[in-house]
Amino acid sequence: MKKRKIPLQLCWAPNLQREVRVTTVGSARALVENHLGLLAYGPEQVRVRCRRGAASVKGEGLALREVRKDALIVTGRIDSVELGHDPSAG
């Protein structure tokens, strides 16, 4: 069976510097990878520290479904994801 080659546009970009990566599934779930810890947690915002600032998931009824050392899953109604850059952080 011949193996198909995946187009470059569909491949994940290499993440050699362990930058934060936020992947959303619809408006109900977000996976935040390579975070450095929680800064704020509430039903309307989850904010995590990153190498170069902070990442925020905003919405309603937010909850942490799973928390690991370098990744977490946020569930609820997700309205937006914001990446804030802090020049002094990285």
N, CA, C and O atoms as CSV, one atom per row, in Angstrom:
chain,resi,resn,atom,element,x,y,z
A,1,MET,N,N,0.839,-1.182,0.000
A,1,MET,CA,C,0.000,0.000,0.000
A,1,MET,C,C,0.886,1.249,0.000
A,1,MET,O,O,1.802,1.376,0.813
A,2,LYS,N,N,0.603,2.150,-0.911
A,2,LYS,CA,C,1.400,3.364,-1.040
A,2,LYS,C,C,1.026,4.355,0.069
A,2,LYS,O,O,-0.151,4.616,0.320
A,3,LYS,N,N,2.060,4.900,0.727
A,3,LYS,CA,C,1.836,5.872,1.796
A,3,LYS,C,C,1.712,7.272,1.195
A,3,LYS,O,O,2.539,7.686,0.383
A,4,ARG,N,N,0.653,8.003,1.613
A,4,ARG,CA,C,0.453,9.371,1.124
A,4,ARG,C,C,1.392,10.332,1.836
A,4,ARG,O,O,1.669,10.190,3.027
A,5,LYS,N,N,1.863,11.289,1.098
A,5,LYS,CA,C,2.689,12.336,1.676
A,5,LYS,C,C,1.770,13.447,2.181
A,5,LYS,O,O,0.883,13.899,1.457
A,6,ILE,N,N,1.982,13.886,3.424
A,6,ILE,CA,C,1.160,14.939,4.015
A,6,ILE,C,C,1.679,16.299,3.549
A,6,ILE,O,O,2.876,16.566,3.650
A,7,PRO,N,N,0.799,17.160,3.041
A,7,PRO,CA,C,1.236,18.498,2.615
A,7,PRO,C,C,1.860,19.270,3.779
A,7,PRO,O,O,1.406,19.160,4.918
A,8,LEU,N,N,2.882,20.036,3.493
A,8,LEU,CA,C,3.591,20.804,4.511
A,8,LEU,C,C,2.654,21.721,5.297
A,8,LEU,O,O,2.858,21.933,6.492
A,9,GLN,N,N,1.628,22.267,4.635
A,9,GLN,CA,C,0.701,23.183,5.291
A,9,GLN,C,C,-0.102,22.495,6.393
A,9,GLN,O,O,-0.606,23.171,7.290
A,10,LEU,N,N,-0.234,21.171,6.351
A,10,LEU,CA,C,-1.015,20.441,7.338
A,10,LEU,C,C,-0.164,19.854,8.464
A,10,LEU,O,O,-0.707,19.255,9.393
A,11,CYS,N,N,1.138,20.012,8.400
A,11,CYS,CA,C,2.030,19.475,9.429
A,11,CYS,C,C,2.197,20.498,10.553
A,11,CYS,O,O,2.164,21.708,10.326
A,12,TRP,N,N,2.377,19.979,11.773
A,12,TRP,CA,C,2.642,20.855,12.905
A,12,TRP,C,C,3.983,21.551,12.710
A,12,TRP,O,O,4.952,20.945,12.255
A,13,ALA,N,N,4.021,22.826,13.058
A,13,ALA,CA,C,5.285,23.553,13.022
A,13,ALA,C,C,6.173,23.038,14.146
A,13,ALA,O,O,5.674,22.748,15.233
A,14,PRO,N,N,7.482,22.918,13.911
A,14,PRO,CA,C,8.361,22.463,14.986
A,14,PRO,C,C,8.327,23.448,16.153
A,14,PRO,O,O,8.245,24.660,15.951
A,15,ASN,N,N,8.388,22.930,17.349
A,15,ASN,CA,C,8.301,23.768,18.548
A,15,ASN,C,C,9.558,23.551,19.392
A,15,ASN,O,O,9.484,23.097,20.534
A,16,LEU,N,N,10.699,23.879,18.816
A,16,LEU,CA,C,11.980,23.604,19.448
A,16,LEU,C,C,12.226,24.431,20.698
A,16,LEU,O,O,12.929,23.977,21.601
A,17,GLN,N,N,11.673,25.622,20.776
A,17,GLN,CA,C,11.890,26.488,21.928
A,17,GLN,C,C,10.818,26.315,22.991
A,17,GLN,O,O,10.772,27.080,23.955
A,18,ARG,N,N,9.949,25.310,22.824
A,18,ARG,CA,C,8.900,25.004,23.802
A,18,ARG,C,C,7.985,26.207,24.040
A,18,ARG,O,O,7.622,26.507,25.177
A,19,GLU,N,N,7.622,26.887,22.961
A,19,GLU,CA,C,6.679,28.001,23.054
A,19,GLU,C,C,5.297,27.457,23.404
A,19,GLU,O,O,4.997,26.290,23.152
A,20,VAL,N,N,4.462,28.310,23.985
A,20,VAL,CA,C,3.109,27.896,24.339
A,20,VAL,C,C,2.343,27.556,23.060
A,20,VAL,O,O,2.492,28.219,22.034
A,21,ARG,N,N,1.522,26.510,23.146
A,21,ARG,CA,C,0.681,26.112,22.024
A,21,ARG,C,C,-0.723,25.902,22.578
A,21,ARG,O,O,-0.914,25.124,23.513
A,22,VAL,N,N,-1.706,26.596,22.001
A,22,VAL,CA,C,-3.097,26.459,22.431
A,22,VAL,C,C,-3.885,25.877,21.262
A,22,VAL,O,O,-3.911,26.444,20.169
A,23,THR,N,N,-4.525,24.739,21.509
A,23,THR,CA,C,-5.327,24.072,20.499
A,23,THR,C,C,-6.762,24.030,21.000
A,23,THR,O,O,-7.026,23.494,22.076
A,24,THR,N,N,-7.690,24.588,20.236
A,24,THR,CA,C,-9.094,24.568,20.643
A,24,THR,C,C,-9.858,23.544,19.828
A,24,THR,O,O,-9.559,23.298,18.659
A,25,VAL,N,N,-10.853,22.953,20.476
A,25,VAL,CA,C,-11.763,22.029,19.813
A,25,VAL,C,C,-13.135,22.676,19.894
A,25,VAL,O,O,-13.802,22.618,20.927
A,26,GLY,N,N,-13.549,23.291,18.796
A,26,GLY,CA,C,-14.793,24.050,18.814
A,26,GLY,C,C,-14.693,25.174,19.837
A,26,GLY,O,O,-13.650,25.812,19.975
A,27,SER,N,N,-15.783,25.406,20.548
A,27,SER,CA,C,-15.773,26.435,21.590
A,27,SER,C,C,-15.958,25.808,22.964
A,27,SER,O,O,-16.390,26.481,23.899
A,28,ALA,N,N,-15.631,24.513,23.093
A,28,ALA,CA,C,-15.892,23.819,24.349
A,28,ALA,C,C,-14.647,23.288,25.040
A,28,ALA,O,O,-14.725,22.891,26.202
A,29,ARG,N,N,-13.505,23.267,24.369
A,29,ARG,CA,C,-12.320,22.668,24.978
A,29,ARG,C,C,-11.061,23.314,24.405
A,29,ARG,O,O,-10.989,23.594,23.209
A,30,ALA,N,N,-10.071,23.550,25.265
A,30,ALA,CA,C,-8.782,24.077,24.824
A,30,ALA,C,C,-7.668,23.310,25.519
A,30,ALA,O,O,-7.711,23.086,26.728
A,31,LEU,N,N,-6.678,22.913,24.742
A,31,LEU,CA,C,-5.483,22.272,25.265
A,31,LEU,C,C,-4.375,23.312,25.250
A,31,LEU,O,O,-4.051,23.862,24.198
A,32,VAL,N,N,-3.790,23.584,26.414
A,32,VAL,CA,C,-2.702,24.552,26.533
A,32,VAL,C,C,-1.439,23.769,26.862
A,32,VAL,O,O,-1.332,23.170,27.933
A,33,GLU,N,N,-0.480,23.776,25.931
A,33,GLU,CA,C,0.760,23.025,26.112
A,33,GLU,C,C,1.925,23.970,26.378
A,33,GLU,O,O,1.915,25.123,25.947
A,34,ASN,N,N,2.911,23.477,27.079
A,34,ASN,CA,C,4.170,24.185,27.366
A,34,ASN,C,C,3.974,25.409,28.257
A,34,ASN,O,O,4.717,26.383,28.137
A,35,HIS,N,N,2.989,25.371,29.145
A,35,HIS,CA,C,2.805,26.477,30.091
A,35,HIS,C,C,3.793,26.320,31.249
A,35,HIS,O,O,4.391,25.260,31.432
A,36,LEU,N,N,3.951,27.380,32.016
A,36,LEU,CA,C,4.880,27.366,33.150
A,36,LEU,C,C,4.161,27.535,34.482
A,36,LEU,O,O,4.800,27.841,35.489
A,37,GLY,N,N,2.857,27.344,34.507
A,37,GLY,CA,C,2.097,27.434,35.750
A,37,GLY,C,C,0.896,28.349,35.623
A,37,GLY,O,O,0.836,29.204,34.739
A,38,LEU,N,N,-0.054,28.158,36.515
A,38,LEU,CA,C,-1.273,28.979,36.537
A,38,LEU,C,C,-0.998,30.342,37.153
A,38,LEU,O,O,-0.311,30.445,38.169
A,39,LEU,N,N,-1.537,31.386,36.534
A,39,LEU,CA,C,-1.490,32.738,37.091
A,39,LEU,C,C,-2.842,33.118,37.685
A,39,LEU,O,O,-2.902,33.789,38.715
A,40,ALA,N,N,-3.922,32.692,37.043
A,40,ALA,CA,C,-5.276,32.993,37.514
A,40,ALA,C,C,-6.205,31.888,37.038
A,40,ALA,O,O,-6.034,31.325,35.957
A,41,TYR,N,N,-7.197,31.593,37.879
A,41,TYR,CA,C,-8.157,30.552,37.522
A,41,TYR,C,C,-9.517,30.945,38.061
A,41,TYR,O,O,-9.668,31.204,39.255
A,42,GLY,N,N,-10.509,30.990,37.180
A,42,GLY,CA,C,-11.874,31.302,37.573
A,42,GLY,C,C,-12.822,30.860,36.481
A,42,GLY,O,O,-12.381,30.405,35.426
A,43,PRO,N,N,-14.124,30.985,36.716
A,43,PRO,CA,C,-15.108,30.519,35.739
A,43,PRO,C,C,-15.158,31.347,34.455
A,43,PRO,O,O,-15.779,30.928,33.478
A,44,GLU,N,N,-14.503,32.532,34.443
A,44,GLU,CA,C,-14.519,33.373,33.250
A,44,GLU,C,C,-13.148,33.530,32.603
A,44,GLU,O,O,-13.048,34.041,31.487
A,45,GLN,N,N,-12.083,33.095,33.294
A,45,GLN,CA,C,-10.742,33.230,32.716
A,45,GLN,C,C,-9.777,32.236,33.357
A,45,GLN,O,O,-9.766,32.045,34.573
A,46,VAL,N,N,-8.968,31.610,32.500
A,46,VAL,CA,C,-7.840,30.802,32.954
A,46,VAL,C,C,-6.613,31.433,32.319
A,46,VAL,O,O,-6.533,31.565,31.098
A,47,ARG,N,N,-5.650,31.823,33.161
A,47,ARG,CA,C,-4.462,32.519,32.668
A,47,ARG,C,C,-3.238,31.739,33.104
A,47,ARG,O,O,-3.113,31.381,34.275
A,48,VAL,N,N,-2.331,31.472,32.167
A,48,VAL,CA,C,-1.122,30.716,32.470
A,48,VAL,C,C,0.116,31.502,32.069
A,48,VAL,O,O,0.096,32.310,31.141
A,49,ARG,N,N,1.184,31.242,32.791
A,49,ARG,CA,C,2.469,31.876,32.498
A,49,ARG,C,C,3.144,31.101,31.376
A,49,ARG,O,O,3.074,29.873,31.324
A,50,CYS,N,N,3.799,31.831,30.478
A,50,CYS,CA,C,4.507,31.250,29.339
A,50,CYS,C,C,5.922,31.811,29.305
A,50,CYS,O,O,6.259,32.722,30.061
A,51,ARG,N,N,6.730,31.265,28.434
A,51,ARG,CA,C,8.123,31.738,28.324
A,51,ARG,C,C,8.200,33.228,28.012
A,51,ARG,O,O,9.097,33.914,28.502
A,52,ARG,N,N,7.286,33.731,27.215
A,52,ARG,CA,C,7.376,35.128,26.779
A,52,ARG,C,C,6.173,35.957,27.177
A,52,ARG,O,O,5.821,36.906,26.477
A,53,GLY,N,N,5.534,35.618,28.285
A,53,GLY,CA,C,4.373,36.386,28.716
A,53,GLY,C,C,3.319,35.500,29.327
A,53,GLY,O,O,3.615,34.688,30.204
A,54,ALA,N,N,2.082,35.649,28.868
A,54,ALA,CA,C,0.971,34.877,29.421
A,54,ALA,C,C,-0.026,34.535,28.322
A,54,ALA,O,O,-0.120,35.222,27.305
A,55,ALA,N,N,-0.767,33.454,28.555
A,55,ALA,CA,C,-1.854,33.062,27.662
A,55,ALA,C,C,-3.134,33.032,28.481
A,55,ALA,O,O,-3.135,32.544,29.612
A,56,SER,N,N,-4.225,33.549,27.922
A,56,SER,CA,C,-5.504,33.588,28.620
A,56,SER,C,C,-6.576,32.909,27.778
A,56,SER,O,O,-6.684,33.139,26.573
A,57,VAL,N,N,-7.360,32.074,28.436
A,57,VAL,CA,C,-8.550,31.486,27.827
A,57,VAL,C,C,-9.725,32.142,28.528
A,57,VAL,O,O,-9.851,32.047,29.749
A,58,LYS,N,N,-10.592,32.809,27.764
A,58,LYS,CA,C,-11.717,33.531,28.349
A,58,LYS,C,C,-13.024,32.932,27.872
A,58,LYS,O,O,-13.124,32.446,26.746
A,59,GLY,N,N,-14.043,32.970,28.754
A,59,GLY,CA,C,-15.344,32.438,28.398
A,59,GLY,C,C,-16.255,32.382,29.601
A,59,GLY,O,O,-16.165,33.226,30.492
A,60,GLU,N,N,-17.140,31.387,29.637
A,60,GLU,CA,C,-18.081,31.208,30.746
A,60,GLU,C,C,-18.074,29.756,31.197
A,60,GLU,O,O,-17.957,28.842,30.380
A,61,GLY,N,N,-18.200,29.553,32.490
A,61,GLY,CA,C,-18.252,28.208,33.043
A,61,GLY,C,C,-16.973,27.420,32.819
A,61,GLY,O,O,-17.016,26.201,32.649
A,62,LEU,N,N,-15.826,28.107,32.816
A,62,LEU,CA,C,-14.567,27.428,32.550
A,62,LEU,C,C,-14.146,26.569,33.737
A,62,LEU,O,O,-14.339,26.940,34.895
A,63,ALA,N,N,-13.575,25.431,33.428
A,63,ALA,CA,C,-13.075,24.508,34.451
A,63,ALA,C,C,-11.831,23.824,33.915
A,63,ALA,O,O,-11.672,23.660,32.706
A,64,LEU,N,N,-10.953,23.426,34.821
A,64,LEU,CA,C,-9.769,22.666,34.439
A,64,LEU,C,C,-10.127,21.189,34.448
A,64,LEU,O,O,-10.422,20.623,35.500
A,65,ARG,N,N,-10.102,20.575,33.291
A,65,ARG,CA,C,-10.456,19.158,33.176
A,65,ARG,C,C,-9.258,18.293,33.553
A,65,ARG,O,O,-9.412,17.270,34.220
A,66,GLU,N,N,-8.069,18.702,33.130
A,66,GLU,CA,C,-6.861,17.946,33.408
A,66,GLU,C,C,-5.699,18.915,33.539
A,66,GLU,O,O,-5.586,19.862,32.761
A,67,VAL,N,N,-4.832,18.682,34.522
A,67,VAL,CA,C,-3.663,19.531,34.718
A,67,VAL,C,C,-2.437,18.630,34.835
A,67,VAL,O,O,-2.375,17.742,35.686
A,68,ARG,N,N,-1.476,18.877,33.971
A,68,ARG,CA,C,-0.195,18.178,34.026
A,68,ARG,C,C,0.901,19.227,34.137
A,68,ARG,O,O,0.637,20.425,34.036
A,69,LYS,N,N,2.112,18.776,34.342
A,69,LYS,CA,C,3.240,19.684,34.511
A,69,LYS,C,C,3.389,20.678,33.365
A,69,LYS,O,O,3.673,21.853,33.598
A,70,ASP,N,N,3.201,20.218,32.135
A,70,ASP,CA,C,3.421,21.093,30.988
A,70,ASP,C,C,2.199,21.288,30.106
A,70,ASP,O,O,2.299,21.905,29.046
A,71,ALA,N,N,1.033,20.766,30.529
A,71,ALA,CA,C,-0.171,20.909,29.705
A,71,ALA,C,C,-1.411,20.893,30.585
A,71,ALA,O,O,-1.416,20.290,31.658
A,72,LEU,N,N,-2.456,21.559,30.124
A,72,LEU,CA,C,-3.734,21.510,30.823
A,72,LEU,C,C,-4.863,21.606,29.815
A,72,LEU,O,O,-4.690,22.105,28.703
A,73,ILE,N,N,-6.027,21.115,30.230
A,73,ILE,CA,C,-7.218,21.156,29.391
A,73,ILE,C,C,-8.265,22.007,30.085
A,73,ILE,O,O,-8.607,21.766,31.242
A,74,VAL,N,N,-8.770,23.001,29.372
A,74,VAL,CA,C,-9.814,23.890,29.865
A,74,VAL,C,C,-11.102,23.528,29.139
A,74,VAL,O,O,-11.119,23.395,27.915
A,75,THR,N,N,-12.189,23.369,29.907
A,75,THR,CA,C,-13.492,23.102,29.298
A,75,THR,C,C,-14.469,24.195,29.713
A,75,THR,O,O,-14.211,24.934,30.663
A,76,GLY,N,N,-15.569,24.296,29.017
A,76,GLY,CA,C,-16.583,25.321,29.252
A,76,GLY,C,C,-16.913,25.979,27.923
A,76,GLY,O,O,-16.610,25.431,26.863
A,77,ARG,N,N,-17.530,27.149,27.975
A,77,ARG,CA,C,-17.800,27.890,26.739
A,77,ARG,C,C,-16.649,28.865,26.508
A,77,ARG,O,O,-16.538,29.877,27.200
A,78,ILE,N,N,-15.813,28.564,25.556
A,78,ILE,CA,C,-14.623,29.372,25.283
A,78,ILE,C,C,-14.972,30.434,24.252
A,78,ILE,O,O,-15.406,30.131,23.140
A,79,ASP,N,N,-14.770,31.695,24.653
A,79,ASP,CA,C,-15.058,32.820,23.757
A,79,ASP,C,C,-13.806,33.313,23.036
A,79,ASP,O,O,-13.873,33.708,21.872
A,80,SER,N,N,-12.648,33.290,23.735
A,80,SER,CA,C,-11.436,33.799,23.107
A,80,SER,C,C,-10.190,33.217,23.772
A,80,SER,O,O,-10.217,32.751,24.911
A,81,VAL,N,N,-9.105,33.266,23.013
A,81,VAL,CA,C,-7.777,32.897,23.509
A,81,VAL,C,C,-6.872,34.067,23.188
A,81,VAL,O,O,-6.828,34.534,22.050
A,82,GLU,N,N,-6.147,34.544,24.194
A,82,GLU,CA,C,-5.258,35.690,24.001
A,82,GLU,C,C,-3.852,35.310,24.422
A,82,GLU,O,O,-3.644,34.669,25.452
A,83,LEU,N,N,-2.883,35.720,23.600
A,83,LEU,CA,C,-1.482,35.516,23.916
A,83,LEU,C,C,-0.859,36.882,24.137
A,83,LEU,O,O,-0.781,37.697,23.217
A,84,GLY,N,N,-0.414,37.128,25.366
A,84,GLY,CA,C,0.204,38.404,25.700
A,84,GLY,C,C,1.704,38.268,25.719
A,84,GLY,O,O,2.235,37.374,26.377
A,85,HIS,N,N,2.398,39.136,25.013
A,85,HIS,CA,C,3.847,39.088,24.935
A,85,HIS,C,C,4.446,40.102,25.909
A,85,HIS,O,O,4.057,41.270,25.927
A,86,ASP,N,N,5.391,39.637,26.713
A,86,ASP,CA,C,6.102,40.495,27.644
A,86,ASP,C,C,7.585,40.470,27.258
A,86,ASP,O,O,8.253,39.462,27.487
A,87,PRO,N,N,8.114,41.551,26.678
A,87,PRO,CA,C,9.500,41.553,26.214
A,87,PRO,C,C,10.513,41.214,27.306
A,87,PRO,O,O,11.583,40.687,27.005
A,88,SER,N,N,10.199,41.504,28.555
A,88,SER,CA,C,11.152,41.216,29.636
A,88,SER,C,C,11.105,39.767,30.082
A,88,SER,O,O,11.950,39.337,30.867
A,89,ALA,N,N,10.121,38.996,29.590
A,89,ALA,CA,C,9.956,37.613,30.044
A,89,ALA,C,C,10.802,36.621,29.250
A,89,ALA,O,O,10.979,35.491,29.705
A,90,GLY,N,N,11.307,36.974,28.140
A,90,GLY,CA,C,11.986,35.950,27.365
A,90,GLY,C,C,13.043,36.508,26.509
A,90,GLY,O,O,13.711,35.765,25.790
